[in-house]
Amino acid sequence: MNPYFVAGAVIAVALAGAGGYVKGTAHGKAEVQSAWDQERAKQAEEYAKAQAAAREKEQALQAQADQLRKESYEQIKDINARSDKLINSLRQRPERPTTSAGAVSSPTESCGGASGKELASRDAIFLAGYSADAARLQAALDTCVKQYEALRPK
């Protein structure tokens, strides 16, 4: 056999193998890239759906929170109006009588104003304001509890 023929056959087989390898590698890369691109597209679509669902839930919860806050503001507004009206009416009460530092009161005098009927103006205004503060705090707490209950998983 001719040595050139053998060498040519070996070179031809080597070139065919190398060409097949290169073409197969390129095809394999394209196939893997295509599968990767499809998976990424699917993940992006699922992500977009999850984001849209989360946004809808967030907006519904925010609308509910806004409604609760509005109700709370109305309740606090009512508390403030009643408090102002009460404080204005209490301003007409007599002031606390002044006593000297060394004076001793009798038992009947020491209970003066205990029923609230004889309560001095400054004391009544303080108590009315204190009561209004407590009512505002209770309204804020009620709103907070309602918001928490709305968010808590069921």
C-alpha positions, 0 to 999 in steps of 0.5 A: 500500500501506498504510504501517501494513501495511508497518510491521506486516509489517516489525515482524512479520518482525523479531519472528519473526527475533528470537524464532527467534534467541533460541529457536535460541540457547537450543536450541543452548546446551542441545545444547552443554551436553548434549554437554559433560555426556555427555563429562564423564560419560564422562571421570569414568567412565574416571577412576574405572576408572583409579583402581580399576585403579591402587588394585588394582595399588598394593595388590598391590605393597604386599602383595608389599612387606609379604611381602618386609619380613616375610621380611627381618625374619625373616632379620635376627631369625635373624642377631641370634639367631646373633650373640647366641649367638656373642657369648655364647660368645666372652665365655668367651675369655681377654682380650688379654694386656697388654704394656708399651709398650716391649716388642718381640715375637718373630715368633711372638708377633706372629702370635698370634691370627692363626688366630682360635683364640687371638683375645682376647675383646674382639677376637672380640666386635667381629669377630662384631658387625661380621660381624652388621652386614654380614649385616644390611646384606646382608639389607636390600640384598637386600630393596631389590633384590627390591622394585626388581625387582618395581616395575621395568617389564618 
